């Protein structure tokens, strides 16, 4: 598998981690090829190495951070990832390559396939389709990468565009949480409600409504709550500097946690914010699924596929939103989230999701 992977932060890395875990538990041998060792420190999760060394049937191979100096200087991820994969493919038998994101990982899988004829599966996120597929400096190579794949795994939204390029396209859920880890029975007892934002804080942090969240709590008189931001990124200091001293003191800032610690974090949270404000790129959120599976309710301005455990707010009406949050605070703990959110869109379950992926691998290899 060539993809983003912990300690890289984010949904693609987490999705790849949980898929690899599921495949390994089913008896398959997985080698991860990634550039996680050289990711920018703003998007790197600390303390992952020990856990990753304990994974059974999973070997993590990361290219180093030591790129030879050259002019103009760059990380040369594509060349170095390709070199590592070619080394592996020539030293040991592998049945296939699974690429978790188009750039550079999908392109690397395509090139490795051209050199060795080992078949490859390609997956994508939302941002890679939006940022690269229609960009004239990437368009042709992206289309060739998709067209030449032995199998394209996509979602319903992108089925048509991928299907036009490659008839060997299949729709699968991009991610299904492991119900053994993400479950309401793990909820922690608390005396005050805990609200949270979890995710990257880039320069465009207003698109995630972070200023709106701060404005809501600024209107509240009560301090009988906890508000935590599990966040890092290039825009974090800018966001902090936008806060009044009083509001900054009300927020607890915490660094990223790895995917395997996310169940424990969500167990400690009652309400998770998921705002999208003028965001041009739609990205399906692993966190929304994981939160609802954990009994954590969602505060959002989006139309999600379930009403259970989801509270839709209008971020343009700060006063009404603040009153809504104030009711949660004043009624807590008598009206705390009960962890009974129904997830009709979580079909199949985790076991079936892993089995579906195994089945497509077998069909590909048989073909």
N, C-alpha and C positions, 0 to 999 in steps of 0.2 A: 504494500500500500504506500503510495507516494502522496503526501498530503500535509496540511497543517496538523500539528499534533502537540500536546502538552510537552514543554511548558509554554507554547504559544497559547495566548488567551483567545477565547471567542467560540462562536457556535460551530464552525467547521472543525476546529481542533477537537472540541468536545464530542461532536457527532462521530468523528473518525475513531476517537478513543473508545466510545461505547460500542461501536460496530466491531472494532477489533477485539474487544473483550468478549462480546457475544460469539464471534466466530471461533476464538481461541477456546472458549468453554465448550464449544461443540466439537472440539478435537482438531481444528485446523491450525496449521502452523503459519504464523503471520510475521513478516518482517516489515517494519515501518521505516521508510526512508523520508527524512524531513530535514528542514533547515531550522529546527527549533533552537539549536544551540546558538544561533546567530541572530535571533530576533531582537528587535529594539527593546531596551530595558523597560520602556513604558508599556509594553504589551507582553511581558514575560512574567510567568507565575513562578514565584520562588518556592523552593523546597520540593520539587517533583522527582528528583533523581532516585531517591531511595525507593519510592513506591514503584516507579517504572521498572526498576531492577527486579522487583518481586513478581511481575506478571508472568504467568505460565503460558507457554506457546507463543509469546510475543517478544520479538527482539527489536529494539529501537536503534536505528542507525541514523545519526544526525551529522550533517556536514559541519565542519569546524567554522570558527569565526575568523580564521587566519587566511584571508584572501591576499595573494601576492599584490604588492602595490603596482598599479599601472595607470596610465593616463589615456583617457579620462577614467578615474577610479570608479568601480562599482562592485557589488557583492557577487555578481556572476552566478546567481542561484541556479539558473537553468543548466549551465555547463557542469557545475559541480554536483548537482543532484543526478544528472544524467550519468556522469562518470561513476558515481557510487552505485547506481542501479546496474550499469554494465558490468562493474566488478562483481556484483552479487550474482547476476544472471550467468556469468561465465564460470563461477566457482561452485554453483549449486543449482539443482533443478527447481524451478518455480513453475507452477501451472499458469498463473496469470498475474497481471498488474492491475491494481484498482487505484484510480486517481480520484482524489477527493475534492478537487477545485481546479478550475481551468488554467489559471496562471499562477506560478509556472508549472504546477504539478501535472496538469493534463497534457501540456505540451511536452514535458519530459517523458511521460508515458508513451505518447505518440512516437517520439524519436527513438526511445528504447525498443518499441515494437518494430519500427522500421529496420533497426540494426539486427535484432535477434529473432524476430517473428513471434515472440511471446505475445499472446493476445492480451488486450487491455480493455478494462471497463472504465468509463469516464462518468463522473458525477459533477454537479455544479452547485453553487449556492445561488443567492439572488444577486449579490453585488458583482460577481464576476460576469454574469450575463449582461447586466446593465452597463458596467464600466468598459468591458473589453469587446463584446461581440460586434457592436456597431462603431467602434473606434477605428478609423481608417488605418491606424498604425498597427492594429492587432487583427483586424477583421479576417483577412485571408487565412492566416495561420490558425486562428480559432476555428473557423469553419472547416478547415482541413483536418484539424485535430478531432472534431466531432464526427465528421464524415467518415474518417478512417477507423473509428473505434469499432471493436467487435461487438460492443454493447454500450448504449447510452442509458443511464438511469436518471430519470427526470421526475418532475411533479406535473400535476394537471395543468398548471398555468403555463408551463414551458413545453408541454408535450408537442404542440403543433410546430413550433420553431425548430425543435430538435428533430422531430419526425421528418420534416422537409429535407433536412441534411442527411439523415441516417434512418433507414427503415427499421434498423435493429434498435428501436427505442422502446423502453418500458417505463411505466409509471409505478413508482413505489413510494411509500411514505419516506420523506427525507430523514426522519428521526422518530423513534418511539422510546420514551423513558422506560428504564428498567423498574418495574413495579416492586421488585424486591428491595430496591434502594429508596425510591421515591414513593412514600406511602404516608397517609394521614396518621397512622398509629405512632409515627415517630415524633409527632408534634410536642414541643416542649411547653411546660406550664410557665406562664408569665403573669406578672401582676399588672403590667401595662401593655398596651398594644405596641407592636413593632412594625414600623413601615420601612420599606427599603427600595432603593434603586440599585440594580446590579448591571454592570456593563462598562463598556469603554466610554471614555469622555474625550472625544476628539475635538477639533476646532469648531465643528458644527454641533456643539452640544445642545444648543437651543432646539434643534430638530427632535431631540428626545425629551423635550419639555422639562429640562432640569431647572431652568429659571422659574417655570410655572410651579413646580413642586415646592421650591423654596418660598415662592410668594404665597402659596396656600398656607403653609405652616407659619409664616410671618404674621398672618391674620389671627392665628389662634392664641387665645389667652392661656389656655391650659398648657402645662408642661408635662402632663401625665402620659407621656408616650416616649418611644425611642424612634429616631429617624436615622437610618444608616445608609451610607453610600459605599457599596463595595465596588470600587471604581479606580481606574488608573487611565492614563492616556495623555496625549500632548496638550489637551485642552483643560486638564484638571486644575492647574493653577489659575488659569483664566476664569474658570467657573468659581473657584474659591474666592478670587479677588472681587468677583461681582457681588458677593454676599456681604450684608451688613455684619459688623462684629457680633451683634446679638444673635443673628441667624446662624452664623458660622459656629458659634458655641453650641447650638442646638443639634448640630449634625455630627454624627460619628463617622469618620472616614476610615475605611478598611481596604487593604490591598486585595487583589484578585485571589480567588481560591481555585484549586484544580477541580476538574470534573468530579472526581471521586469524593471530594469534600462538600460538593454542592448539596447533597441530600441533608447533611447536618445543618448547613447554613439555612436552607429553606425551612427546616423544621423549627428554626428559631424565629421565623418571620410570620407575621399574620397577613400583611398586605404588601404586594409587590406592584410598583409603578411600571406601567408599560405605555408610555405616550409616544406618539409619532406625529410630529408637527412639520408640515411642508417637507417631508422626506421624499426625495425623488426616487429612491431605491427601496423596493419592498424586500425585506428580509424576514423569512419565517423565523420565529423565535423559539429556540429550544427551551428557554427559561419559562415561557408561558406554560408550555406543556408540563415541564418538571414541577413548576409551582402548583398548578392545579392538581397534579397527581399527588403532591405532598400535603394537600389541604390548605395551601396558601392561596388567598384570594387575590384577584387582579384588579387594579385600579387603572382604567384605560380609556382612551378616546376612540378605540377601534371596535369594529363589529367583529367579535369573535364567534366561533361556531357553537358556543354554548352560553347560556345565561347563568348557569349555576356557578357560583363562585366568582362571577365577573360583575364589576360595577363600572358602568359607562359614565364618564364625566366629560363635561365640556370645559377644556382648559382655558377657553376665552372668558369664562365667568369665574374668576378667582374667588369671589365672595361666596357664591353658592357651593363651590367645591370645598372651601374651607369649612363651611357649616356642615357639609356632608361628613367630612373627616372628623369634625368636632363631635358628631353623634356617635361615631365609632369609639372615640376616646371616652366620652362620658358614660356610655353603656357597657364599657369593658370592665370586668371579664364576663358579665352575665350574657353578653351577646357576641362572644368571640367567634371567629370562624370555626365551624364544626367539622371541617375536613371532609365533607360529604359531597364535594363537587362532582358532578357527573361528567364524564369525558367521552361523549359519543363519537368524537373524531379520533380517539385513540384506538383505532381498529386498523390493523390487527394488534394484539397484545405484543409484548416484547419478544416472547418466544416465537410467535408466528412471524414477526418482522425479521428476526435473524434467519429463520428457516426459509423465508422468501428469498433472501439474499443468497443463501446457499443453493437454492434451487436454480436461480438464474446463472450462478457460476457453473453448475453442472450442465445446464442446457447449452451454455456458451462453449464449454469444453467438448461436449458431445458433437456440437455442430462443426 
